[in-house]
Amino acid sequence: MFNIAGIQMTPIMNDIEANLKRGVSFLNKADGEADLIVFPELWTTGYYLSKEAFNCLAEPKDGRTITTIQEQAAKYRAAIVCPFVEKTQNGKIYISAAIIDSCGELKGVVHKSLLWGREQQIFEEGAIQYPIFNTKVGKIGVLICYEMEFPETSRLLALEGAEIIICPSVWSVAASRRWDIQLPARALDNSVYVFGVNTVGNNTCGKSKLVSPLGDILAEASDVREEILIRAVDTEALYWAREEVPYLEDYRTKLTPGGTTAPIPTPIY
């Protein structure tokens, strides 16, 4: 068993310092209750900014945002998924998410590979790669917002052994029905926990939620207000669900788009 927390917040547009201060405040309010904490996509900058603004706000992976959150992870002994706008050494700008372990170690950074709408004119596309990260709470994968809308991405993570898929998002009010359908579908189809953490306000639908491996909504936040969504996760229930509905056991790699080499994880009971 472990506790997972989602920081559902309304970013202040174009103000990293203010958002970072508020993010640390949310962590203080969680007060060590969570083993894994997730911030939403673009929480330090806001979403509706120009290409020029994002270029000015973008940071390296060892910049102020990530180093600050690394300190907080070590302080609270919690793994943290921290999205940020990243500028790489070659000057490219990505929507990224840093995976930080409970000792404050940066386990890795993923780049959003599937960009929605206007994002395509602002950011670089990340590689079609979906790694697994071993953390204190187990094996996690990260899909950033629009990446969750494609069934293949979650399937690839499940085949690599993901136990929980984290989805930091800026999901709009107009697309809220897709949020309600697709997160449970990805969880059920792949026998994994799915934890979607969304922004709220500024035309986003909130409703951060934890979904069980059988597609049940275990916890859901408000659609109109900021809050910290905290819920216990039972890893043993994951493997019970995989025994009850053996999708992964019965899966055939010929169904995997692009090849047959993806491994199938061995259930651990």
C-alpha positions as CSV (number, residue, x, y, z in Angstrom):
1,M,0.0,0.0,0.0
2,F,1.1,3.6,-0.7
3,N,-0.5,7.0,-0.8
4,I,-0.7,9.0,-4.0
5,A,-1.4,12.7,-4.3
6,G,-2.4,15.0,-7.2
7,I,-2.0,18.7,-6.9
8,Q,-4.9,20.1,-8.9
9,M,-4.2,23.8,-9.3
10,T,-4.9,26.9,-11.4
11,P,-1.6,28.2,-12.7
12,I,-0.9,31.9,-12.7
13,M,-0.1,32.8,-16.3
14,N,3.5,33.7,-17.2
15,D,4.8,33.6,-13.6
16,I,7.0,30.7,-12.7
17,E,8.1,32.2,-9.3
18,A,4.5,32.6,-8.1
19,N,3.5,29.1,-9.3
20,L,6.6,27.5,-7.8
21,K,5.9,29.1,-4.5
22,R,2.3,27.9,-4.6
23,G,3.4,24.4,-5.6
24,V,5.7,24.2,-2.6
25,S,2.8,25.5,-0.4
26,F,0.7,22.6,-1.7
27,L,3.4,20.2,-0.8
28,N,3.6,21.6,2.7
29,K,-0.2,21.1,3.0
30,A,0.2,17.4,1.9
31,D,2.7,17.3,4.9
32,G,4.3,14.0,4.1
33,E,1.1,12.0,3.7
34,A,1.9,10.9,0.1
35,D,4.5,8.6,-1.3
36,L,4.0,9.8,-4.9
37,I,3.0,13.3,-5.7
38,V,2.0,14.6,-9.2
39,F,1.7,18.1,-10.5
40,P,-0.3,18.9,-13.7
41,E,1.1,19.8,-17.1
42,L,2.5,23.3,-17.5
43,W,1.7,24.2,-13.9
44,T,4.6,26.6,-13.6
45,T,3.7,28.7,-16.6
46,G,0.1,28.3,-17.6
47,Y,-1.0,27.0,-21.0
48,Y,-2.3,30.0,-23.1
49,L,1.0,31.7,-23.8
50,S,2.8,32.7,-26.9
51,K,5.8,30.9,-28.4
52,E,8.0,33.8,-27.4
53,A,6.7,33.7,-23.8
54,F,7.3,29.9,-23.5
55,N,10.8,30.4,-25.0
56,C,11.6,33.0,-22.3
57,L,10.2,30.8,-19.5
58,A,11.8,27.5,-20.5
59,E,14.4,26.0,-18.2
60,P,17.0,23.3,-18.3
61,K,16.4,20.1,-16.4
62,D,18.8,21.4,-13.7
63,G,17.1,24.7,-13.5
64,R,15.3,26.3,-10.6
65,T,12.0,24.5,-10.9
66,I,13.5,21.0,-10.9
67,T,16.1,21.6,-8.3
68,T,13.5,23.1,-6.0
69,I,11.2,20.1,-6.4
70,Q,14.1,17.7,-5.9
71,E,14.7,19.4,-2.5
72,Q,11.0,19.0,-1.6
73,A,11.0,15.3,-2.7
74,A,14.0,14.6,-0.4
75,K,12.4,16.6,2.4
76,Y,9.1,14.7,2.3
77,R,10.6,11.4,1.2
78,A,8.1,11.3,-1.7
79,A,8.6,10.6,-5.4
80,I,7.3,13.5,-7.5
81,V,6.3,13.8,-11.1
82,C,7.0,17.4,-12.1
83,P,6.1,18.7,-15.5
84,F,7.9,21.8,-16.8
85,V,8.8,23.7,-20.0
86,E,12.3,22.5,-20.9
87,K,15.0,24.1,-23.0
88,T,17.6,21.7,-24.0
89,Q,21.3,22.4,-24.6
90,N,20.6,22.7,-28.4
91,G,17.9,25.3,-27.7
92,K,14.9,23.1,-28.4
93,I,11.7,23.7,-26.3
94,Y,9.7,20.7,-25.0
95,I,6.7,20.1,-22.8
96,S,8.5,17.8,-20.3
97,A,8.0,15.9,-17.1
98,A,10.8,15.1,-14.6
99,I,10.5,12.0,-12.5
100,I,12.1,12.5,-9.2
101,D,12.6,9.8,-6.6
102,S,12.0,10.1,-2.9
103,C,15.7,10.8,-2.2
104,G,15.6,13.8,-4.5
105,E,17.3,11.9,-7.4
106,L,16.3,12.9,-10.9
107,K,15.4,9.5,-12.4
108,G,14.7,10.9,-15.8
109,V,12.8,13.4,-18.0
110,V,10.2,12.5,-20.7
111,H,9.3,14.8,-23.6
112,K,5.7,15.0,-24.8
113,S,5.7,13.1,-28.1
114,L,2.1,13.9,-29.3
115,L,1.3,17.6,-29.4
116,W,-2.2,19.0,-29.5
117,G,-3.3,21.8,-31.8
118,R,-1.3,25.0,-31.2
119,E,1.4,23.1,-29.3
120,Q,2.7,21.9,-32.7
121,Q,3.7,25.5,-33.6
122,I,5.4,26.1,-30.3
123,F,7.2,23.0,-29.0
124,E,9.3,20.2,-30.4
125,E,7.9,16.7,-30.5
126,G,9.5,14.2,-28.2
127,A,10.6,10.7,-29.4
128,I,8.1,7.9,-29.5
129,Q,9.6,6.4,-26.4
130,Y,7.7,5.6,-23.2
131,P,10.1,4.4,-20.5
132,I,9.4,2.8,-17.1
133,F,10.8,4.4,-14.0
134,N,11.4,2.3,-10.8
135,T,10.4,4.4,-7.8
136,K,9.6,3.8,-4.1
137,V,6.0,3.0,-5.1
138,G,6.8,0.7,-8.0
139,K,7.0,0.9,-11.7
140,I,5.5,4.0,-13.2
141,G,5.1,5.4,-16.7
142,V,4.2,8.9,-17.7
143,L,1.9,10.1,-20.5
144,I,1.5,13.8,-20.8
145,C,-2.1,14.9,-21.6
146,Y,-2.8,14.2,-25.3
147,E,-0.6,11.1,-25.3
148,M,-3.2,9.4,-23.1
149,E,-5.8,9.8,-26.0
150,F,-4.0,7.1,-28.1
151,P,-4.5,3.5,-26.9
152,E,-1.1,2.4,-28.1
153,T,0.9,4.5,-25.7
154,S,-0.7,3.0,-22.6
155,R,-0.4,-0.5,-24.1
156,L,3.3,-0.1,-24.7
157,L,3.8,1.0,-21.1
158,A,1.8,-1.9,-19.8
159,L,3.8,-4.4,-21.9
160,E,7.0,-3.0,-20.4
161,G,5.6,-3.6,-16.9
162,A,4.0,-0.4,-15.8
163,E,1.9,-0.7,-12.6
164,I,0.6,2.9,-12.7
165,I,0.4,5.4,-15.5
166,I,0.6,9.0,-14.6
167,C,-1.1,11.6,-16.8
168,P,-0.3,15.2,-16.0
169,S,-2.6,17.3,-18.1
170,V,-4.2,20.6,-19.2
171,W,-7.5,19.1,-20.3
172,S,-10.2,21.5,-21.5
173,V,-13.8,21.8,-20.5
174,A,-14.9,21.0,-24.0
175,A,-13.0,17.7,-23.9
176,S,-14.1,16.7,-20.4
177,R,-16.2,13.8,-21.7
178,R,-13.1,12.3,-23.3
179,W,-11.2,12.7,-20.0
180,D,-14.0,10.7,-18.3
181,I,-14.0,8.0,-20.9
182,Q,-10.4,7.6,-21.9
183,L,-8.7,7.4,-18.5
184,P,-10.9,4.5,-17.3
185,A,-10.6,2.8,-20.7
186,R,-6.8,2.9,-20.6
187,A,-6.8,1.5,-17.0
188,L,-9.1,-1.4,-17.8
189,D,-7.6,-2.3,-21.2
190,N,-4.1,-2.5,-19.7
191,S,-4.8,-3.7,-16.1
192,V,-3.0,-0.7,-14.6
193,Y,-3.8,2.1,-12.3
194,V,-4.2,5.4,-14.1
195,F,-3.7,8.7,-12.2
196,G,-4.8,11.8,-14.2
197,V,-3.8,15.1,-12.6
198,N,-5.4,18.1,-14.4
199,T,-5.4,21.9,-14.0
200,V,-8.6,23.6,-13.1
201,G,-9.9,27.0,-14.2
202,N,-8.8,28.8,-17.3
203,N,-11.1,26.7,-19.4
204,T,-9.8,23.4,-18.0
205,C,-12.1,20.7,-16.5
206,G,-10.3,19.6,-13.3
207,K,-11.6,16.3,-12.2
208,S,-8.2,14.8,-11.4
209,K,-8.8,11.1,-10.8
210,L,-7.4,7.8,-9.8
211,V,-8.7,4.8,-11.7
212,S,-8.3,1.2,-10.7
213,P,-7.0,-1.6,-13.0
214,L,-10.6,-2.6,-13.5
215,G,-11.6,0.9,-14.7
216,D,-13.4,2.0,-11.5
217,I,-13.0,5.6,-10.3
218,L,-11.4,5.3,-6.9
219,A,-11.2,9.1,-6.2
220,E,-12.0,12.2,-8.2
221,A,-11.4,15.9,-7.5
222,S,-13.7,18.9,-8.2
223,D,-14.3,20.3,-11.6
224,V,-14.2,23.9,-10.3
225,R,-11.7,24.3,-7.5
226,E,-8.1,23.7,-6.5
227,E,-7.4,20.7,-4.2
228,I,-5.0,18.0,-3.2
229,L,-6.4,14.6,-4.2
230,I,-4.9,11.9,-1.9
231,R,-5.8,8.2,-2.1
232,A,-4.3,4.9,-1.0
233,V,-3.2,2.5,-3.7
234,D,-3.1,-1.2,-3.2
235,T,-0.4,-2.8,-5.4
236,E,-1.7,-6.3,-4.5
237,A,-5.1,-5.3,-6.0
238,L,-3.3,-4.7,-9.3
239,Y,-2.2,-8.3,-9.6
240,W,-5.5,-9.6,-8.4
241,A,-7.2,-7.6,-11.3
242,R,-4.7,-9.0,-13.8
243,E,-5.7,-12.5,-12.6
244,E,-9.4,-11.7,-12.7
245,V,-9.3,-10.2,-16.2
246,P,-6.1,-11.6,-17.9
247,Y,-5.7,-9.2,-20.8
248,L,-2.0,-9.0,-20.5
249,E,-1.5,-12.8,-20.0
250,D,-3.6,-13.5,-23.1
251,Y,-2.2,-10.6,-25.1
252,R,-0.4,-11.6,-28.3
253,T,2.5,-9.3,-29.4
254,K,1.4,-9.5,-33.0
255,L,-1.3,-7.1,-32.0
256,T,1.3,-4.5,-31.0
257,P,1.6,-1.8,-33.7
258,G,4.9,-1.9,-35.4
259,G,6.3,-5.2,-34.2
260,T,6.2,-8.3,-32.0
261,T,9.2,-7.8,-29.7
262,A,7.5,-6.0,-26.8
263,P,7.8,-8.2,-23.7
264,I,4.9,-9.3,-21.7
265,P,5.4,-8.9,-17.9
266,T,5.2,-12.0,-15.7
267,P,2.4,-11.5,-13.1
268,I,3.6,-11.4,-9.5
269,Y,1.1,-12.7,-7.0
